[in-house]
């Protein structure tokens, strides 16, 4: 009795498996039949004339059109920093200071000597106006006065470090109480009249770059336009490339100095041409093809390519205005197969 129950259970299991497989086959057949009846769903792009620009793209750092980094002139401790990164400053604004008693600067000695000769110079000027002293006597004092004035200015330049240009403080390389050494970078100021990029371009592409050509720099969602301002006449032997400078007028709060941007140089442009994205072009046996929706069936057409920016291509032959190029569903179609165009909502 038990054996009969076991046989019965096994038989029922086999029947259920056969039924399930048959059901899957029926569903698969129904899916294929649905495609045969309604067509394979695809999306299309209508071919219309458009404008196309070809850019050579590189990465470059954006600095100020005018940018300067000030260096320490003595070995001593930074006592005060008057600004922070991002502050706007004017030329000769005080940026940071060193101790006034620094032995290297001899500030107090220079100040005392200048104040002494300044008083003498003022007295001798009055005597000269009265004709009480000769021109030679005044010239001797005047020379001492100018030397003392220059010595004080030089000492002040070491102690009171000022902005060499007007602009934005883009970097401060020291902190208060840091000990510096002569030649050490202290801070950088960039002018706010625009940006500059230096691009190294290989010899295979330099012939396509022209002075005055249009340049576009992009960083994130921010883009600025500029011009090529300088092209080196000789190749850099170390980098095997030509140095090209581009300038971008204006200043933007959302575009910081020092960022690495993608710089595109416009080298060619055309109007009223056919353009397709790279993924819609099929390459087979050295030829290029696209799929067209032709009377609700798929048809493969050979095309010729022209300009390219590596993402899009100019189509010079093979297409006409109004053609419908299949852009989605490409893996499911074949020559002459029935298709169904899905409209975008």
VEXMIDREN-229958 format. One line per field, with one value per residue: x, z, y of N, C-alpha, C in turn; residue number from 0. Coordinates in steps of 0.001 Angstrom, whole numbers. Example, Ala and Ser with C-alpha at 12.3 -4.5 7.8 and 13.67 -1.06 7.14 Angstrom:
n_px = c(13190,12850)
n_pz = c(7800,7080)
n_py = c(-5690,-2250)
ca_px = c(12300,13670)
ca_pz = c(7800,7140)
ca_py = c(-4500,-1060)
c_px = c(13200,12900)
c_pz = c(7800,7870)
c_py = c(-3300,30)
nr = c(0,1)
//
This chain:
n_px = c(832,1923,3922,2407,1378,3685,4525,2372,2642,5097,4437,2520,4164,5891,4047,3249,5667,6020,3775,4344,6633,5532,3768,5539,6726,4506,4022,6366,6121,3860,4860,6705,4904,3451,5286,5534,3023,2461,4880,8380,9120,10419,12372,12710,14655,14115,15647,17022,18343,21124,23345,26881,29729,33193,35426,38689,39698,41001,42581,43067,44506,42820,43867,44357,44200,46114,48419,50094,52623,53777,56892,58812,61230,63013,64315,62287,59627,56166,54040,51473,48508,46580,44455,42185,41771,40070,39374,38965,41429,43258,45884,48896,47695,47996,49111,50453,52614,55968,58203,59096,61536,63262,66420,67411,66067,66550,64875,64250,66665,66920,64662,65167,67490,66445,64538,66201,67820,65792,64818,67097,67253,64938,65568,67841,66698,65154,67198,68518,66610,66717,69141,71355,73046,75227,74549,75857,76264,73592,72915,74496,73287,70745,71222,71972,69532,67816,69016,68666,65890,65348,66524,64864,62434,63036,63466,60925,59506,60338,59281,56566,54437,52962,50146,50926,49400,45993,43170,41987,42626,43941,45362,47014,50020,51241,51078,50188,52864,54469,57781,59642,61634,64029,62725,60624,57283,54549,51868,49222,47866,45230,44165,40939,39981,39627,40220,42925,44301,46732,47631,48967,49684,49808,52095,50733,48300,48579,48584,45965,45074,44428,45543,43488,41326,38196,37559,36379,35871,35064,33798,32396,29084,29533,30411,32673,33549,36286,39346,42091,45219,47976,50471,53012,56032,57873,58389,58026,60743,60850,58240,57232,55328,53326,53116,50198,48280,45254,42705,40045,37620,36245,34814,33681,31709,31101,33105,36122,39539,42316,41108,40781,39830,37844,38991,37919,38802,37679,37802,36599,33533,30190,27172,23706,23712,23600,23514,24498,24428,27128,26449,24364,25300,26410,29211,30563,32677,34491,32824,30224,26985,23441,20240,17113,13693,11451,8516,7276,9023,12333,15347,18642,21135,23943,26275,28236,30823,31695,32855,33752,33267,33957,31811,29620,28725,29160,26992,27643,26824,24144,21836,18676,16805,14212,14271,13832,15707,16513,16905,16614,16197,17794,19189,17348,16398,16317,17119,14370,12507,9398,8414,7496,6828,7539,6157,7516,6413)
n_pz = c(0,809,-1123,-3407,-2855,-2872,-5559,-6720,-5834,-6976,-9681,-9907,-9394,-11613,-13644,-12964,-13382,-16143,-17017,-16167,-17693,-20206,-20034,-19845,-22346,-23897,-23056,-23966,-26677,-27086,-26577,-28671,-30768,-30297,-30947,-33658,-34562,-33717,-33973,-33309,-30548,-30927,-30683,-32386,-34196,-35872,-38808,-39172,-40452,-38733,-36679,-36231,-34167,-33881,-31425,-29965,-27123,-23874,-20612,-18211,-15872,-14360,-13932,-12703,-15088,-14555,-12182,-9145,-6959,-3808,-2116,822,2276,4285,7078,9500,11990,11241,12252,12026,10079,7832,6133,4558,2567,-425,80,-1205,-2314,-2517,-4450,-2649,-190,3210,3873,5414,8353,9764,12642,13962,15099,13800,13121,10524,8976,10154,10914,12892,13109,10516,10423,12428,11422,9094,10098,11396,9318,7857,9297,9202,6448,5944,7310,5896,3437,3883,4467,2031,402,1441,616,2176,2150,25,-3235,-3495,-826,-119,-1922,-1022,1452,517,-975,1074,2379,489,267,2871,2908,954,2183,4422,3142,1943,4203,5379,3424,3820,6362,6487,4546,1499,-825,-4164,-6422,-7323,-6484,-5876,-3001,-3454,-2344,688,1999,4476,8101,11078,13302,11981,10924,8438,5415,3305,103,327,-541,186,-218,-2713,-5183,-7368,-10211,-10895,-13437,-15220,-16463,-17032,-19051,-19523,-22021,-23109,-26226,-28478,-31248,-33363,-33467,-33256,-35544,-36110,-34356,-33903,-33429,-31640,-31897,-30887,-27541,-25025,-21616,-19200,-16067,-14013,-13868,-14898,-17458,-19476,-22009,-24217,-25780,-27864,-27040,-27291,-28990,-28838,-30740,-30882,-30035,-26783,-25554,-23439,-22766,-25183,-26632,-27657,-26153,-25390,-24800,-23341,-22801,-20672,-20367,-17579,-14293,-12129,-9354,-8863,-9955,-9192,-8855,-9844,-10253,-12074,-15315,-18133,-21251,-24284,-27644,-30382,-33577,-35966,-37734,-38887,-40683,-40976,-41337,-41162,-38125,-35928,-32845,-31438,-30475,-32042,-34422,-36334,-36710,-39068,-40507,-41369,-42405,-42002,-40573,-40250,-38714,-40222,-39871,-41987,-43527,-41371,-41039,-40459,-41809,-42906,-43515,-45299,-44310,-44634,-42820,-41383,-39849,-36361,-32812,-31166,-29676,-31191,-34672,-37945,-40647,-43864,-46181,-47226,-45738,-45659,-45263,-42927,-42688,-40516,-37954,-36182,-32744,-30303,-29231,-30932,-30672,-31043,-33603,-37126,-40653,-42472,-40532,-38746,-37139,-34335,-33649,-30789,-29211,-27524,-24343)
n_py = c(-1216,1190,1462,1910,4450,5969,5694,6954,9599,10286,10089,12122,14339,14300,14768,17374,18811,18455,19764,22389,23014,22889,24986,27176,27070,27610,30237,31445,31092,32616,35159,35491,35295,37600,39576,38978,39608,42301,43604,44349,46366,49640,52666,55803,58257,61208,62335,65443,68530,70005,72015,71610,71272,70783,69837,69882,68241,68813,68633,71174,73504,76202,79404,82806,85518,87433,86525,86093,84938,85563,85677,84845,87062,86854,84937,84054,84251,84111,86631,87709,87282,88937,88395,86017,83037,83677,86287,89589,91848,94935,96429,96788,96425,95319,92089,90049,89852,90110,89814,93003,93369,91718,90385,90137,92006,94487,96601,98593,99985,101018,102630,104519,105754,106879,108705,110496,111599,112635,114796,116422,116816,118274,120652,121496,121948,124228,126060,126105,127264,129807,130587,130093,127936,126023,124534,122097,121259,120812,118799,116686,116044,115461,113162,111361,111278,110053,107547,106553,106503,104562,102346,102027,101486,99051,97465,97607,96276,93684,93138,93977,92514,93053,93192,92518,92948,93844,91821,88471,86557,83522,81460,80608,79858,79608,79636,81488,81919,80137,79342,80815,80667,82340,82906,81152,80283,82397,83456,83506,85603,86230,87993,89458,89798,87804,84406,82087,79519,77024,74916,71874,70743,68048,67396,66288,67525,70249,71834,72340,74183,77581,80940,83141,81519,79962,78954,76767,76348,73946,73161,70997,71972,74427,76667,78555,80877,81574,82750,81641,82816,82687,80800,78499,78598,76643,73219,71848,70199,68405,67646,66987,68448,71308,74496,76163,79030,80158,82577,83659,85943,87855,87146,84588,83691,81061,79586,78553,79667,77675,75209,72118,72021,70910,71667,72747,73111,74792,73553,73048,73637,73147,73842,72970,70072,66417,64652,62086,60223,58322,55712,54920,54127,51451,49404,47302,44947,46923,48866,51367,51437,52146,51567,51831,52811,51631,51827,50415,48316,47014,48287,48000,50397,51578,54073,57099,58723,61932,64780,64514,64404,62434,61636,62219,62002,63315,62656,62027,60730,58571,59048,60777,63820,63558,60792,57965,56994,54133,54023,52724,49354,47978,45561,43582,43491,42647,42409,43507,42758,43027,46016,48080,51341,53150,55827,58649,59671)
ca_px = c(0,2815,4607,1469,1281,4933,4447,1366,3216,6119,3751,1915,5255,6343,2996,3302,6838,5738,2777,5000,7473,4652,3214,6584,6869,3355,4205,7413,5545,2934,5679,7194,3767,3090,6218,5219,1758,2500,6195,9330,9050,11635,12265,13392,15040,13935,16823,16811,19621,21499,24702,27832,31031,34189,36362,39778,39459,42139,42408,44012,44212,42418,44463,43980,44961,47284,48530,51426,52889,54776,57803,59455,62547,63867,64065,61718,58305,55012,53362,50050,47976,45453,43413,41960,41546,38789,39215,39397,42410,43771,47343,49569,47053,48848,48663,50987,53739,57019,58617,59810,62903,63984,67798,67676,65476,67102,63832,64360,67836,66624,63671,65840,68388,65644,63927,67257,68197,64603,64808,68206,66894,63953,66264,68712,65848,64809,68406,68808,65668,67148,70451,72345,73992,75471,73823,76598,75946,72235,72919,75059,72243,69639,71621,71844,68099,67246,69552,67977,64501,65349,66819,63651,61434,63453,63218,59465,59056,60577,58474,55145,54299,51744,49640,51580,48360,44618,42547,41454,43611,43567,46071,47936,50836,51833,50199,50797,53912,55354,59079,59860,62995,64022,62292,59454,56018,53693,50462,48988,46743,44830,43315,39551,39572,39456,40939,43903,44621,47888,47361,50055,49031,50790,52419,49771,47074,48848,48304,44538,44805,44757,45476,42195,40278,37261,37869,35359,36314,33927,34075,31074,28001,29906,31182,33047,34127,37444,40093,43507,45975,49392,50859,54473,56567,58754,57860,58717,61447,60618,56860,56892,54058,53408,52425,49155,47597,43906,42187,38593,37324,35207,35030,32453,31814,30957,34247,37299,40866,43058,40414,41119,38646,37979,39119,37661,39206,36886,38688,35795,32092,29368,25758,22721,24195,22975,24389,24009,25278,27975,25848,23353,26010,26938,30386,30726,33606,35094,31800,29319,25579,22388,18962,16020,12314,10975,7175,7075,9988,13697,16214,20004,21636,25338,26449,29601,30989,32541,33398,33422,33821,34059,30494,28670,29357,28468,26647,27800,26102,23330,20596,17955,15974,12952,14492,13655,16798,16181,17872,16428,15701,18682,19646,16272,15906,17087,16681,13005,11628,8334,8701,6427,7463,7008,6248,7860,5312)
ca_pz = c(0,889,-2393,-4358,-2548,-3330,-7022,-7088,-5573,-7997,-10953,-9873,-9519,-13010,-14429,-12683,-14057,-17582,-17229,-16012,-18875,-21337,-19866,-20190,-23798,-24455,-22810,-24868,-28009,-27121,-26654,-30046,-31635,-30094,-31760,-35066,-34898,-33481,-34319,-32222,-30142,-31122,-30682,-33557,-34254,-37216,-39303,-39578,-40479,-37503,-36665,-35575,-33855,-33496,-30442,-29391,-25683,-22990,-19227,-17860,-14643,-14573,-13042,-13086,-16205,-13810,-10940,-8586,-5665,-3068,-1363,2001,2027,5448,7890,10785,12315,10832,13456,11805,8716,7825,5192,4400,1177,-956,310,-2239,-1808,-3455,-4482,-1488,1081,4070,3877,6624,8959,10501,13792,13609,15623,13101,12825,9084,8359,10774,10695,13818,12734,9288,10736,13198,10520,8182,10826,11681,8108,7366,9970,8635,5070,5982,7722,4813,2361,4211,4333,618,-132,1896,39,3247,1891,-1412,-3854,-3230,543,-105,-2673,-146,2419,-241,-1309,2288,2650,-439,630,4093,2531,250,3166,5224,2293,1784,5479,5529,2480,4440,7575,6178,3207,921,-2072,-5330,-7391,-6823,-6907,-4861,-2384,-3841,-1543,1729,2223,5816,9230,12122,14093,11130,10599,6998,4918,2111,-1111,575,-985,1279,-635,-4137,-5509,-8781,-10614,-11161,-14781,-16088,-16205,-18033,-19068,-20325,-22552,-23878,-27355,-29233,-32580,-34335,-33450,-33110,-36791,-36166,-33376,-34443,-32495,-31736,-31999,-29767,-26529,-23973,-20427,-18453,-14769,-13490,-14653,-15245,-18701,-19870,-23353,-24344,-27047,-27839,-27045,-27625,-29406,-28903,-32071,-30779,-29173,-25521,-25746,-22323,-22782,-26557,-26964,-27821,-25118,-25904,-23736,-23638,-21775,-20551,-19651,-16563,-13074,-11634,-7975,-8817,-10642,-8395,-9455,-9465,-10563,-13345,-16177,-19489,-22193,-25657,-28656,-31606,-34735,-37187,-37521,-40088,-40488,-41785,-41674,-40401,-37036,-35105,-31733,-31756,-30167,-33048,-35648,-36242,-37573,-39447,-41613,-41835,-42926,-40996,-40920,-39302,-38960,-40515,-39834,-43353,-43669,-40235,-41051,-40242,-42987,-42604,-44571,-45140,-44245,-44604,-41703,-41580,-38603,-35153,-31534,-30473,-29147,-32296,-35990,-39113,-41672,-45140,-47226,-46811,-45096,-46199,-44288,-42677,-42370,-39110,-37525,-34969,-31689,-29208,-29727,-32019,-30507,-31324,-34973,-38245,-41927,-42882,-39449,-38454,-35961,-33804,-33130,-29511,-29096,-26204,-23691)
ca_py = c(0,2357,1607,2509,5882,6607,5760,7953,10941,10537,10314,13467,15316,14332,15429,18821,19373,18504,20823,23690,23252,23173,26334,28151,27070,28317,31665,31913,31161,33747,36368,35579,35573,39005,40365,38754,40266,43756,44137,44582,47774,50429,54127,56328,59670,61742,63039,66834,69262,70691,72565,70717,71853,69786,70368,69097,68370,68580,69076,72239,74237,77595,80401,84156,86083,87899,85752,86236,84305,86331,84825,85437,87651,86645,83748,84451,83703,84907,87132,88007,87171,89871,87994,84579,82645,84155,87729,90527,92806,95926,96508,97373,96073,94510,90691,89406,90572,89428,90639,94235,93280,90656,90820,90189,93199,95700,97603,99716,100771,101754,103671,105580,106481,107693,109826,111463,112314,113347,116102,117195,117151,119363,121863,121927,122458,125613,126876,126266,128255,131124,130844,130031,126843,125809,123409,120880,120835,120252,117537,115652,115655,114866,111793,110561,111137,109076,106233,106128,106223,103274,101297,101822,100835,97661,96799,97483,95259,92382,92963,94169,91949,93623,92604,93127,93315,93741,90575,87565,85671,82162,80469,81061,78668,79597,79954,82303,81259,79343,79933,80777,80806,83192,82224,80307,80863,82847,83520,83751,86490,86187,89116,89064,90220,86649,83166,81678,78091,76616,73582,71263,70084,67250,67899,65763,68323,71675,72544,72647,75240,78901,82060,83802,80515,79854,77946,76651,75623,73419,72559,70650,72555,75808,76793,79909,80934,82445,82741,81282,84069,82477,79450,78402,78313,75474,72167,71609,68923,67496,67152,66616,69111,72759,75267,77052,79771,80640,83477,83694,87186,87837,86373,83967,83220,79604,78973,78912,79568,76483,73961,71477,72051,70375,72777,72337,74082,74645,73444,72949,73768,73081,74126,72231,68734,65345,64239,60977,59822,57179,54416,54584,53741,50087,49185,45902,44687,48164,49779,51927,51248,52514,50904,52748,52339,51819,51220,49502,47223,47487,48194,48441,51276,51982,55526,57628,59641,63107,65318,63767,64836,61151,61279,62368,61946,63860,61674,62725,59998,57433,59454,61922,64509,62873,59375,57599,56121,53372,54320,51769,48078,47554,44181,42620,43608,42107,42964,43246,42351,43966,46826,48943,52546,53616,57285,59155,60372)
c_px = c(864,3521,3703,1358,2527,4930,3480,1914,4244,5475,3129,2984,5735,5333,3028,4483,6609,4761,3418,5860,6626,4073,4221,6768,5727,3501,5253,6878,4610,3697,6214,6062,3336,3998,5906,3977,1857,3819,7059,9298,10404,11327,13121,13734,14880,15160,16431,18168,19870,22912,25615,29157,31964,35223,37489,39723,40697,41736,43477,43551,43885,43053,43939,44786,46241,47302,49951,51497,54031,55596,58424,60847,63491,63482,63593,60308,57213,54245,51873,49707,46662,44275,43213,41691,40141,38559,39692,40350,42774,45297,47860,48809,47991,48274,49166,52224,54717,57432,59418,61251,63710,65387,68067,67169,66088,66136,64011,65568,67554,65627,64309,66739,67587,65048,64963,67601,67015,64535,65917,67872,65896,64625,67141,67895,65470,66020,68743,67887,66076,68530,71586,73361,74135,74658,74522,76309,74556,72191,73486,74014,71094,69965,71502,70380,67481,67752,68840,66520,64400,65619,65592,62582,61754,63191,61720,58909,59277,59603,56981,54915,52943,51364,50306,50591,47007,44013,41972,42587,43176,44293,46954,48715,51453,50759,50936,51693,54784,56664,59330,61348,62946,63666,61084,58190,55127,52207,50401,47759,46491,43920,41935,39063,39472,40329,41928,44142,45826,47683,48568,49434,50064,50975,51442,48508,47326,48502,46837,44153,45288,44643,44182,41032,39430,37641,36746,35907,35092,34426,32739,29987,28317,30756,31471,33731,35292,38097,41514,44318,47435,49632,52379,54919,57486,58161,58695,59407,61197,59236,56383,55543,54300,52575,51450,48468,46234,43431,40669,38218,36216,35553,33699,32685,31779,32070,35527,38577,41527,42377,40910,39855,38925,37955,38941,38018,38437,37821,37902,34322,31390,27920,24923,23278,23451,23981,23713,24980,25966,27277,24784,23974,26654,28093,30563,31660,34175,34116,30894,27879,24695,21139,17881,14680,11690,9636,6970,7931,11388,14538,17582,20568,23084,25442,27935,29690,31924,33156,32947,34001,33931,32747,29424,29434,28482,28219,26675,27040,25279,22011,19996,17129,14630,13104,14333,14727,16396,17285,17758,15766,16584,19075,18592,15853,16855,16484,15248,12045,10589,8633,7483,7095,6743,7220,6626,6690,5738)
c_pz = c(0,-430,-3419,-4135,-3065,-4843,-7468,-6927,-6636,-9331,-11018,-10039,-10936,-13883,-14219,-13384,-15546,-17891,-17154,-17216,-20085,-21263,-20246,-21692,-24449,-24275,-23755,-26286,-28126,-27251,-28069,-31012,-31525,-30901,-33245,-35484,-34812,-33912,-33099,-31846,-30298,-30926,-31822,-33372,-35688,-37615,-39799,-39594,-39166,-37648,-35860,-35375,-33381,-32591,-30181,-27880,-24885,-21572,-18909,-16581,-14973,-13503,-13446,-14291,-15678,-12492,-10433,-7228,-4998,-2190,-200,1638,3190,6167,9267,10912,11835,12077,13250,10330,8682,6980,5269,2932,742,-762,-913,-1619,-2924,-3399,-3286,-181,1883,4164,5117,7105,9615,11678,13352,14112,14968,12736,11332,8457,8872,10607,11601,13487,11501,9549,11478,12295,9577,8891,11122,10440,7540,7990,9410,7221,5031,6353,6597,3634,2620,4038,2862,-5,262,1334,1030,3032,382,-1919,-3553,-1832,606,-819,-1827,844,1698,-630,-97,2629,1754,-137,1866,3800,1832,1212,4014,4413,2106,3054,5707,4607,3037,5578,7262,4720,2640,-400,-3263,-6412,-6688,-7321,-5745,-4320,-2652,-3046,-519,2181,3619,6848,10202,12982,13274,10896,9106,6675,3648,857,-917,118,213,898,-2137,-4296,-7005,-9079,-10983,-12532,-15740,-15679,-17342,-17907,-19965,-20723,-23346,-24959,-28168,-30648,-33644,-34441,-33462,-34370,-36894,-35223,-33932,-33353,-32723,-31828,-30740,-28854,-25497,-22840,-19619,-17182,-14096,-14419,-15151,-16508,-18970,-21235,-23392,-25702,-26822,-27976,-27438,-27971,-29538,-30314,-32073,-29785,-27909,-25617,-24632,-22404,-24170,-26976,-27056,-26727,-25777,-24720,-24225,-22479,-21862,-19748,-18611,-15398,-12576,-10229,-7893,-9563,-9960,-9229,-8966,-9782,-11908,-14181,-17485,-20455,-23609,-26631,-29940,-32814,-36045,-36821,-38873,-39719,-41428,-42271,-40814,-39370,-36256,-33966,-32056,-31544,-31176,-34383,-35428,-37222,-37806,-40650,-42224,-42416,-41789,-41486,-39848,-39675,-39151,-40335,-41187,-43535,-42636,-40311,-40931,-41495,-42631,-43799,-44274,-45191,-44274,-43528,-42067,-40268,-37411,-33936,-30584,-29827,-30233,-33612,-37036,-40107,-43015,-46274,-46593,-46187,-45804,-45088,-44167,-42402,-40871,-38739,-36221,-33939,-30495,-29753,-30800,-31911,-30912,-32780,-35963,-39528,-42245,-41781,-39176,-37156,-35585,-33139,-31866,-29442,-27676,-25624,-23310)
c_py = c(1262,2587,2262,4018,6616,6756,6843,9378,11283,10836,11696,14559,15445,15046,16942,19479,19495,19620,22196,24014,23582,24562,27405,28233,27811,29813,32232,32048,32350,35052,36566,35912,37032,39919,40217,39526,41789,44393,44351,46065,48478,51903,54655,57805,60143,62561,64424,67534,69993,71235,71639,71437,70750,70437,69359,69323,67968,68970,70108,72921,75686,78483,81776,84618,86714,87139,85849,85564,85053,85400,85586,85946,87447,85354,84180,83892,84656,85331,87376,87832,87942,89399,86484,84291,83057,85630,88512,91544,93781,95929,97293,97187,95164,93089,89957,90155,89603,90320,91872,94228,92169,91140,90979,91479,94495,96881,98823,100602,101625,102885,104842,106425,107369,108896,110904,112282,113083,114742,116994,117668,118305,120681,122395,122455,123910,126530,127109,127319,129679,131514,130753,128926,126682,124617,122085,120353,120210,118904,116403,115132,114960,113419,110879,110287,110042,107665,105698,105763,104857,102125,100988,101100,99356,96861,96584,96404,93854,92105,93009,93738,92350,92945,93278,93555,93286,92443,89805,86709,84234,81085,81168,79834,78602,79901,80855,81417,80316,80082,79738,80838,81655,82392,81333,81019,81192,82832,83799,84628,86411,87367,88598,89528,89042,85480,82897,80179,77873,75167,73111,70383,69321,67764,67399,66619,69819,72456,72953,73783,76569,79967,82833,82836,80441,78694,77947,75802,75213,72768,72280,71167,73965,75803,78265,79833,81905,82303,82238,82565,83888,81011,79432,78022,77101,74486,72039,70243,67918,66862,66757,67192,70608,73440,76240,77719,80251,81508,83548,84934,86992,86946,85849,83426,81701,78871,79437,78846,78277,75171,73415,71351,71326,71557,72235,73442,73812,74645,73319,73092,73729,73356,73266,70894,67714,64826,63115,60717,58501,55841,53998,54163,52375,49934,47692,45798,45972,49172,50238,51839,51864,51726,51961,52046,52676,51077,50124,48245,47821,47277,48765,49195,51646,53503,55850,58695,60787,63561,64484,64465,63646,60722,61334,62396,62638,62730,62389,62042,58890,57790,60655,62552,63793,61390,59155,56570,55443,53579,53382,50513,47486,46077,43156,42592,42954,42663,42526,42868,43445,44700,47645,50142,52994,55108,57661,59935,61784)
nr = c(0,1,2,3,4,5,6,7,8,9,10,11,12,13,14,15,16,17,18,19,20,21,22,23,24,25,26,27,28,29,30,31,32,33,34,35,36,37,38,39,40,41,42,43,44,45,46,47,48,49,50,51,52,53,54,55,56,57,58,59,60,61,62,63,64,65,66,67,68,69,70,71,72,73,74,75,76,77,78,79,80,81,82,83,84,85,86,87,88,89,90,91,92,93,94,95,96,97,98,99,100,101,102,103,104,105,106,107,108,109,110,111,112,113,114,115,116,117,118,119,120,121,122,123,124,125,126,127,128,129,130,131,132,133,134,135,136,137,138,139,140,141,142,143,144,145,146,147,148,149,150,151,152,153,154,155,156,157,158,159,160,161,162,163,164,165,166,167,168,169,170,171,172,173,174,175,176,177,178,179,180,181,182,183,184,185,186,187,188,189,190,191,192,193,194,195,196,197,198,199,200,201,202,203,204,205,206,207,208,209,210,211,212,213,214,215,216,217,218,219,220,221,222,223,224,225,226,227,228,229,230,231,232,233,234,235,236,237,238,239,240,241,242,243,244,245,246,247,248,249,250,251,252,253,254,255,256,257,258,259,260,261,262,263,264,265,266,267,268,269,270,271,272,273,274,275,276,277,278,279,280,281,282,283,284,285,286,287,288,289,290,291,292,293,294,295,296,297,298,299,300,301,302,303,304,305,306,307,308,309,310,311,312,313,314,315,316,317,318,319,320,321,322,323,324,325,326,327,328,329,330,331,332,333,334,335,336,337,338,339,340,341,342,343,344)
//
